[in-house]
Amino acid sequence: MDLINNSNYTIILGSGSARRKELLEMTGITFQVNSIPVNESFPEHLKAKEIAEYIVENKAAPFQNIVKNNQIIILADTLVWFEDKCWGKPKDKNEAKSMLKMIAGNSHDVITSVGFLTKKNFEILTESTKITYKLLTEKEIDFYVETINPIDKAGSYGIQDWIGMIGVENINGSYTSVLGLPVPQVTNKLTEIINGNL
C-alpha cells in the first residue's frame, strides 16, 4: 500500500464501525477516523443495493461541505437482503432468534456499498455476497444469541462469530464485504483515485 501511503492524499474512514476500522488497518493503509452519525432510514420502495447506496449517500452528505483537497473519505453501509426485504439489526434477543431461525437452511444476500468522496467527485461501489446457512438447531441458535447477543449485527449474526463458523455452508462473493468492507475493491478504487482515474 506504499502508493496510497506515499501519496498526497489523506484517507479518512467516515465510519464508527470497529470491524471496518480493523479491516482497513489490516491493509497497512494509514488513515484517520471521523464518523458523523446520520439517519439510516430509507424510502420503502427501495430494494437491495438501492437501499445500501441510498444510505451511503446520506452518510456522505455531512462531509460534502467539509471535505478538503487531497482528502478521500470512505463511507460504507452493509445490509442483509432476504425474502425480498431488508433485514437490519434485531431489536432484542427474541427477534435475533427469530431472524436466525428464518435464515437457517436458506440463502440470503449480504450487500455492502462503499462511497468515496473527494473534493471533486463522489462514487459508490457495491458488492453483493450470497451466504448459505445449514439448518441450525434451536440449541445452536439459543447458545449463540445468549453468548454473543448479536443485537448490533444486521441479520442477527457476524460471519466471523461461532455461528458463522459452524453454520455457513457456502459463500459466493467477497468475504470481507460480509464483514463490512470489500477490501480488494476498496484498495483498487483508492489506487484509481490517487492515480487520477476518478
N, C-alpha and C positions, 0 to 999 in steps of 0.2 A: 504493500500500500504506500510505497515511497512516493509515487507520483501524486497521490492525494495529499499526503502529509507535507510534501515539499512544495506544494502549490501555494498561490497567494490566497487561496480560499480558506475561510473558517467554516467548519462543519458544525451545525447546531442540530441536535436532536430535540424536536419540539414535542416531546412525549415524556410523561411521568412514569412510563412502564419500566419496571426493573428488568423485565425479561428483554425488552428491546435494547435497553442500555447495555445489558450483558452481551447480547448478540453482536452489537456494534463494537464493543470493546474487544471481542474475540477476533475481529478482523485486523486489529492493530491500528485502526484509523484513530487519529487524535480528534476529539470533538468535545463540544460543550453541551450542556442540557439546559433547556429553557422551556418549561411547559406552561401553557396558558389554558386553563380549563374552559371548555365550551359546552353548549347544549348539544347532546348527541342524538336528539330525536330527529325523525325524518318523515317526509310525506308517505302516507300509506300506499300510494300507487307504485312506489319504487320497489324494485326486485333485485335480489342477489347483489352483483357487483355495483349496481346503481346506488345501492344504499351505502356501501363502503366508500365509494367515490364521493358521494354527497357529503358524508361526514368528514372526510379528509379535506374537502373544500372548505367546510365550516371551520375545521381546525387551522387551516392556513389563513383564514380571514384576519384574525387579530395581528398576524405577523406582517401583513402586506404593506402597512404604512410604516413599519419599523425596520424591515429588512434592509441591510446596508449593502453597498457594493462589496463584491467578493465574499459574501456570505451565502451558504447553501443551507436552507432549513429543511429538515426531513420531518414530515408528518405521516402518521400511519393509523389505520383502523383495521381491526380483524373481527370478522363475524362468522357465525355458523349458519348455513343455509340448508334447511331440511324440511321436506314435505311442503315445499313452496312457501316457506315463511322464515323470517329471521329469528334465530334463537340467541337471545342475549344472555346476560348474567342472571342466574336464578335469584329470586327474592329471598329464599331461605332454604334450609336443608331439605325440606319436603319437596319443594319444587325441583331442587337439584336431583333428587332421587327419581322423580317422575320423568325428568328430561333423559336421564341415563337409561331408564327402562325403555324409553321410546327409541333412542338411537341404537340400543343393543340389538345386534343381529341385522343391522341395516347399514347403508352407506349415506354419508352426508358430505357436503362441501364446506371447506373452511376457506374463506376469501379474505385476503389481505390486500388493501390498497395503500400505496405509499406515494405521497406527494413530495415534489422537490421544488422549493420556492427560492428563486433568486430575484435580484432587483429587476431583471429584465423579463423573467418568464416564470411560468408555473406548469408543471407537467405531472401527471399521475400515471403510475404503472400498477397493474392489478394482477395478482396470482391467485388461481383457484386450485385447491388440492382436494382430491376425493379420499375420504377416510372411510374404511370399512371396519366395523366392530364385530367381534364374535357375539354370540348370545351370552350375556352376563347373568350370573345368578343374583338373586336378591341379597344373599350374604355378601357377595363381592361388592355390590353397589353400596350396601349399608356400611361396610367396612371402610370403603374409600371416602364416602361423604362424611362419616363420623371422624375419620382420621385426618383428612385433608381440609374438609369444609370448603368446597370449591365455589363459594358464592361470588368470588371475584373473577370467575372464568366464564367466558362465553361458551354456551353449550354444556356447562357444568363439569368440564374436565380440562386438565392440562395433559397434552400428549406425552410430556416428559415425566409425568407422575406415574405412580404404580398402576393406575387404571389403564393408562396408555400402554405400559409395558406388557400387561397380561391380556389386554383387551383388543388392541388394534391388530387386525389380521392383514390389512393391506393399505398402503399409501400410494396414491397415484398423483405425483406432483412434488412440490417443494416442501421438505420437512421444516426448514427454518421459517417458511411462510406461515405454517401452522403455529409455530412458536410466537409469531408476531412480526417478523421482518424477513422477507425473502432475500437473504444476504448476497448471493451471487448477482441477482438482478440489481440490487441497490448499489453494490460496488461498481458494477458495469456502468450504471447511469451516472454515478458521481464522476467516473473517469470521462465519460462523454461530455458532461458539463464543463469539466476542467479543461478538456481539450478543445472547447469552443464549439462543440457539435450541437448545443442546445440553444 
